[in-house]
Amino acid sequence: MAEAANQFGQFNLKPEIISVLTAIGFTTPTPVQAKLIPDVLQGRDVVGQSQTGSGKTHTFLIPIFNQLESDQHYVQAVITTPSRELAAQITKATKLFAEKLDQNITISEFVGGTDKLRQIKQLEKQQPQIVIGTPGRIKDLVTSGALKLHAVKQLVVDEADMTLDMGFLSEVDFIAGAMPEALQTLVFSATMPEKLKPFLKKYLDNPHFESIPVSTVIADTIDNWLLATKSKDKNDVIYQVLTTGNPYLALVFANTKERVKNIASNLRGRGLKVAEIHGDIEPRERRRVMKAIQNLEYQYVIATDLAARGIDIAGVSHVINDEIPDELEFFVHRVGRTGRNGLPGLAITLYGPDEEAEVAELEALGINFKAKRIENGEFTDVKDRRARKQRVATTKKLDPTMVGMVKKKKKIVKPGYKRRIKSAIKRQDQMDRRVSKREDMRAERKANKRRGQDK
């Protein structure tokens, strides 16, 4: 009876898939799942623009499992993701689904910083049915001849904008080129930068594009505070903020890895135990640090946007912005790390006199700041912030979707974060989907064939 009530039944999924969804507590599709799963099941190429926490991971996992041929032992689906941490999260969700399905489905995770020779030996014995990994390592395994992609049915490009930012599109290009022409391609991205559009045009065949605004990216439970640094040393201010608020877990964002290193070094010199997340951290150390953070061995984490993007750090009570990010979307991503699962969160943004225009842009976006100062070891209100000369803000035209993401009513939350956090921490799934024909690739191959015949 429980299966009959499961709303995923509207997609005409196999009964065993509905049973798994019910078993893992999925009974109602999220907006992105409701809009895109039908198209994916029909074999269409899809571009989904949706934020973290919208249910993107199962938007592509559900159709992948629904049409997987469990008795055929070749690579049927490939999921690329730009970071090791994202790959690990998707692998965990995929293996949980496979375990509940109980069909002996083989899943392999291939990421940088792991033993490539061992992976090659494993592939010589058996090809997995689902591959999840970072573009660089997948490319290496294909180049070596160990990983066979000649019969892949579905390709998922997860976090496409981050893949672009980190310079991995050429690797994804290579991977796609090793796949059949009759391929279904699913692309998921939190934002849709102009530089990504040529990639989409090249590799997707008449895709269905869907932009899903997520009204809970900045949760109702989050307070946004604004703290003027004025002529103060910013490192001093960050130390004051972290030691005044006594956060459960504070995530400090800086715009560059050099600044992350500087903040971390300064805080360590003052006796705080801090973790760093940025592009210069070696893979083995990065895994050790992430495991320690998940085990709550650190109270303070300093990170760059790209390195932390997509990492699910549970229990973040405070987000500190060392400065306003260059992209407004990054501000939303940062603040959305706290205030999850109905728990209260606090985002504190530091700004200097030269950042008034940026503050005005964020306010125009719909973010309501409370101006604060630190006095006698505690935060106090600044009541006269708007009493000064009216600012003339030269704000950019704002994306209505972004405005909708942050404009919402605040609700009163009760104290007790530390007591409730352990029971409320949950994983949130993430992204991507599947598959497509490649008209450009077909044309290029035909042209090469003609050139070979003309010789």
C-alpha atoms as one frame of an Amber mdcrd trajectory, in Angstrom:
protein
   0.000   0.000   0.000   2.912   2.331   0.772   4.200   1.873  -2.760   0.841
   2.863  -4.253   0.989   6.140  -2.324   4.471   6.955  -3.585   4.160   9.913
  -5.970   7.162   8.724  -8.000   4.731   6.192  -9.435   3.529   8.879 -11.874
   6.755   8.366 -13.856   5.934   4.724 -14.709   9.113   3.499 -13.068   9.792
  -0.188 -12.533   8.129  -1.539  -9.359  11.494  -2.383  -7.814  12.626   1.260
  -8.269   9.500   2.515  -6.493  10.223   0.047  -3.672  13.752   1.423  -3.263
  12.511   5.025  -3.232   9.976   4.158  -0.550  12.657   2.352   1.462  14.979
   5.381   1.447  12.143   7.765   2.300  11.549   9.319  -1.132   7.801   9.615
  -1.664   7.338  13.086  -3.205   9.453  14.360  -6.126  11.214  17.693  -5.720
  10.446  20.353  -8.391  13.576  19.509 -10.397  12.740  15.789 -10.274   9.122
  16.365 -11.285  10.114  18.499 -14.273  13.113  16.565 -15.579  12.733  12.847
 -14.780  10.005  12.350 -17.462  12.265  13.859 -20.142  15.248  11.792 -19.037
  13.153   8.612 -19.131  12.133   9.490 -22.702  15.797   9.642 -23.689  16.040
  13.397 -24.183  19.167  15.411 -23.507  18.604  17.680 -20.539  20.116  20.815
 -19.037  19.006  21.405 -15.469  19.864  24.672 -13.755  19.188  24.135 -10.088
  20.862  24.809  -6.783  22.435  22.429  -4.282  19.818  20.710  -2.153  17.189
  20.577  -4.922  17.371  16.798  -5.400  19.499  16.815  -8.563  21.434  13.655
  -7.696  18.371  11.438  -7.746  17.030  13.288 -10.772  19.626  11.382 -12.781
  20.162   8.344 -10.537  16.534   7.230 -10.678  16.398   7.030 -14.512  19.872
   5.471 -14.645  18.821   2.623 -12.367  15.427   2.328 -14.052  16.983   1.425
 -17.415  20.204  -0.238 -16.244  20.687  -3.757 -17.580  22.036  -5.465 -14.483
  22.959  -8.648 -16.358  25.135  -6.760 -18.867  28.640  -6.157 -17.509  29.875
  -3.130 -19.401  29.960   0.602 -18.602  26.417   1.884 -19.130  26.483   5.251
 -17.338  29.257   7.748 -16.558  28.891  10.610 -14.070  31.616  13.276 -14.077
  31.999  15.741 -11.248  34.696  18.398 -10.748  35.753  17.532  -7.203  36.666
  14.394  -5.265  34.275  15.283  -2.475  31.323  15.570  -4.853  32.283  12.250
  -6.423  32.331  10.636  -2.980  28.880  12.015  -2.139  27.339  10.820  -5.399
  29.032   7.428  -5.038  27.574   7.036  -1.558  24.044   7.816  -2.808  24.498
   5.483  -5.799  25.747   2.581  -3.702  22.912   3.022  -1.209  20.396   2.847
  -4.048  22.102  -0.241  -5.516  22.216  -1.932  -2.119  18.471  -1.439  -1.661
  17.830  -2.637  -5.207  19.781  -5.825  -4.448  20.755  -6.623  -8.048  24.542
  -6.926  -7.710  25.204  -3.744  -9.677  28.883  -2.784  -9.992  29.819   0.830
  -9.247  33.317   2.317  -9.413  34.619   5.676  -8.232  37.693   7.056 -10.031
  39.237  10.276  -8.699  42.658  11.883  -8.601  44.965  11.135  -5.702  44.077
   7.431  -5.651  46.021   4.372  -6.852  45.688   4.436 -10.648  47.629   1.220
 -11.265  45.366  -0.670  -8.895  42.325   0.729 -10.691  43.734  -0.372 -14.059
  44.208  -3.929 -12.737  40.650  -3.985 -11.415  39.315  -2.802 -14.775  41.213
  -5.570 -16.563  39.198  -8.066 -14.524  35.791  -6.391 -14.778  34.220  -3.231
 -16.203  31.787  -1.470 -13.818  28.245  -0.713 -14.920  28.231   2.785 -13.396
  31.315   5.035 -13.305  31.556   8.116 -11.078  34.637  10.290 -10.969  36.638
  13.387 -11.747  37.288  14.158 -15.439  41.097  13.935 -15.173  41.215  10.436
 -13.713  38.490   9.085 -15.996  40.404  10.458 -18.990  43.631   8.799 -17.761
  41.918   5.420 -17.475  40.354   5.742 -20.923  43.706   6.792 -22.425  45.401
   3.741 -20.889  42.820   1.504 -22.545  41.632   0.137 -19.196  38.236   1.859
 -19.072  35.968   1.001 -22.011  33.323   3.581 -22.878  32.287   2.316 -26.323
  28.823   1.184 -25.170  27.905   3.932 -22.655  24.242   4.934 -22.834  24.198
   7.934 -20.488  26.656  10.692 -19.625  26.002  13.009 -16.691  28.044  16.211
 -16.390  27.557  17.321 -12.797  28.270  20.909 -11.666  29.045  22.036 -15.208
  29.797  25.632 -14.196  32.322  24.479 -11.628  33.797  22.082 -14.211  34.264
  25.102 -16.482  35.756  27.251 -13.707  38.284  24.588 -12.787  39.388  24.037
 -16.383  38.098  20.477 -16.814  35.890  20.915 -19.893  38.630  19.624 -22.224
  38.777  16.381 -20.215  34.983  16.036 -20.414  35.301  16.667 -24.173  37.768
  13.778 -24.446  35.569  11.455 -22.369  32.506  12.245 -24.475  34.491  11.596
 -27.637  35.177   8.027 -26.474  31.447   7.302 -26.237  28.910   6.246 -28.867
  27.145   8.819 -31.033  23.733   7.679 -29.755  24.389   8.989 -26.264  22.023
  10.656 -23.845  23.688  13.590 -22.082  22.475  15.207 -18.882  24.055  18.453
 -17.724  23.428  20.019 -14.324  24.679  23.409 -13.244  23.916  25.834 -10.431
  24.585  28.793 -12.727  24.682  29.153 -16.504  27.692  31.305 -17.482  28.021
  32.438 -21.105  31.276  30.493 -21.525  29.412  27.252 -20.844  26.888  27.714
 -23.661  29.216  26.750 -26.571  29.925  23.485 -24.743  26.200  22.782 -24.407
  25.581  23.626 -28.059  28.380  21.321 -29.185  27.440  18.244 -27.162  23.676
  18.283 -26.675  21.053  17.531 -29.290  17.981  19.778 -28.908  18.080  19.515
 -25.105  15.248  20.287 -22.756  16.380  23.216 -20.621  14.794  23.740 -17.234
  15.684  26.375 -14.660  14.334  25.496 -11.237  14.365  28.366  -8.734  14.906
  27.121  -5.211  13.338  29.440  -2.664  15.160  27.817   0.237  18.744  28.490
  -0.890  18.879  31.158   1.794  16.774  29.566   4.496  14.220  31.438   6.552
  16.246  30.572   9.626  19.378  32.520   8.574  20.254  35.984   9.887  22.523
  38.155   7.732  24.761  40.527   9.685  26.953  43.247   8.217  30.158  44.177
  10.039  32.160  47.235   8.952  35.918  46.710   9.255  36.728  50.411   8.684
  40.447  50.858   9.343  40.789  47.720  11.454  43.013  44.788  10.516  40.641
  42.258   8.970  42.430  39.328  10.608  41.784  40.931  13.984  38.099  41.288
  13.127  37.792  37.658  12.017  39.432  36.481  15.248  37.010  38.649  17.250
  34.007  37.282  15.347  35.028  33.661  15.829  35.807  34.009  19.514  32.823
  36.218  20.317  30.098  34.086  18.778  31.364  30.693  20.037  30.097  28.930
  16.893  29.302  25.234  16.744  31.108  25.110  13.390  32.204  28.237  11.510
  32.958  28.302   7.793  35.051  31.335   6.770  35.075  32.154   3.038  37.811
  34.121   1.280  38.043  35.006  -2.403  41.529  33.573  -3.043  43.582  30.647
  -1.773  46.366  33.052  -0.779  43.921  34.863   1.491  42.719  31.533   2.938
  46.313  30.638   3.825  46.855  34.057   5.415  43.724  33.858   7.569  44.480
  30.276   8.653  48.065  31.111   9.544  46.997  34.137  11.563  44.345  32.227
  13.498  46.738  29.386  14.261  49.184  31.928  15.604  46.465  33.040  18.024
  45.912  29.499  19.258  42.886  28.409  17.215  42.736  25.013  15.536  41.636
  25.643  11.956  41.239  23.589   8.781  41.988  24.882   5.277  40.199  23.947
   2.049  41.723  25.320  -1.162  43.252  24.198  -4.433  46.819  23.870  -3.133
  45.950  21.180  -0.575  47.334  17.804  -1.696  44.677  15.106  -2.363  45.691
  12.849   0.540  45.775  15.769   2.985  42.489  17.056   1.598  40.782  13.731
   2.305  42.235  13.652   5.819  41.058  17.205   6.519  37.555  16.546   5.182
  37.221  13.421   7.298  38.369  15.359  10.368  35.839  18.128   9.632  33.020
  15.602   9.292  34.108  14.114  12.632  33.811  17.605  14.193  37.525  17.753
  15.024  37.614  21.365  13.820  35.461  24.254  14.964  36.805  26.632  12.307
  37.160  25.959   8.560  38.693  28.480   6.121  37.884  27.903   2.432  37.708
  29.265  -1.096  34.455  29.135  -3.039  35.561  26.661  -5.691  37.283  24.280
  -3.282  34.282  24.199  -0.944  31.591  24.211  -3.641  29.407  21.152  -3.355
  31.061  19.859  -0.181  28.382  18.921   2.310  29.807  20.070   5.645  27.111
  19.247   8.158  26.380  21.393  11.194  27.628  24.804  10.000  26.238  27.339
  12.478  28.183  30.390  11.218  29.305  31.545   7.767  31.832  34.385   7.753
  32.528  36.297   4.538  36.041  37.750   4.679  34.910  39.976   1.815  32.044
  40.122  -0.638  32.599  37.613  -3.480  33.038  38.815  -7.042  29.961  36.859
  -8.184  26.663  37.450  -6.396  25.760  33.780  -6.866  28.721  32.805  -4.690
  27.280  34.875  -1.841  24.084  32.825  -2.029  26.055  29.560  -2.145  28.111
  30.608   0.883  25.222  31.703   3.044  23.258  28.581   2.105  25.812  26.432
   3.973  24.175  27.322   7.285  20.586  27.358   8.526  19.816  23.916   7.123
  17.205  21.415   8.265  15.189  24.120   9.988  18.020  25.063  12.322  19.094
  28.663  12.951  22.133  29.976  11.111  24.157  33.173  11.085  26.005  34.732
   8.139  28.359  37.602   8.944  29.761  39.655   6.078  32.789  41.887   6.607
  33.045  44.948   4.387  35.208  48.018   4.010  34.427  51.613   2.926  35.282
  50.712  -0.687  32.656  47.941  -0.818  29.523  50.070  -0.423  28.484  49.437
  -4.028  28.728  45.665  -3.521  26.636  45.899  -0.349  24.039  47.910  -2.268
  23.904  45.214  -4.965  23.248  42.506  -2.392  20.554  44.617  -0.755  18.943
  45.178  -4.157  18.981  41.410  -4.565  16.683  41.222  -1.560  19.128  40.416
   1.250  18.216  42.215   4.458  21.325  42.964   6.481  21.423  43.849  10.152
  24.337  46.175  10.805  26.415  45.130  13.828  29.561  46.093  15.707  31.602
  44.291  18.354  31.773  46.135  21.670  33.053  44.820  24.998  33.207  41.272
  23.695  29.684  41.095  22.246  27.737  42.030  19.152  25.567  45.139  19.318
  23.232  46.802  16.816  24.306  49.731  14.661  21.191  51.854  14.424  22.532
  54.718  12.370  23.979  52.857   9.405  21.350  54.184   7.000  21.278  57.645
   8.509  24.392  58.699   6.635  24.315  60.238   3.167  22.169  58.219   0.789
  24.193  55.897  -1.370  23.823  56.064  -5.115  24.320  52.445  -6.062  25.299
  51.541  -9.581  23.843  48.076  -9.351  23.834  45.593 -12.154  20.556  44.303
 -13.533  19.745  41.358 -11.348  18.567  37.948 -12.472  14.923  37.619 -11.349
  15.623  34.005 -10.419  18.357  35.131  -8.040  16.023  37.721  -6.540  13.410
  35.047  -5.971  15.976  32.856  -4.269  16.646  35.330  -1.499  13.413  37.268
  -1.050  11.474  35.511   1.649   9.990  36.057   5.079  12.039  35.451   8.191
  10.592  33.352  10.938  11.424  33.278  14.624  13.612  30.359  15.642  14.185
  28.974  19.062  17.620  28.584  20.636  19.272  25.241  21.262  21.305  24.781
  18.079  24.011  22.670  19.676  21.544  20.333  21.318  19.547  19.833  18.132
  22.311  19.803  15.537  23.442  16.204  16.015  19.966  14.787  15.517  19.136
  17.093  12.621  22.260  16.686  10.443  21.300  15.024   7.212  22.919  14.664
   3.896  21.501  16.513   1.005  21.775  14.947  -2.357  23.014  16.717  -5.353
  22.944  16.725  -8.936  22.994  15.651 -12.541  21.556  13.473 -15.199  22.031
  12.062 -18.537  22.563  11.513 -22.019  22.483  12.610 -25.690  23.203  12.267
 -29.393  26.144  14.213 -30.697  25.414  15.724 -34.076  28.715  17.591 -34.183
  30.667  14.427 -33.351  28.800  12.475 -35.999  29.464  15.162 -38.574  33.120
  15.308 -37.636  33.491  11.538 -37.884  31.760  11.486 -41.256  34.039  14.270
 -42.466  37.115  12.349 -41.298  35.843   9.259 -43.055  35.332  11.206 -46.279
  38.805  12.693 -46.027  40.198   9.173 -45.593  38.348   7.994 -48.702  39.565
  10.964 -50.730  43.221  10.160 -50.056
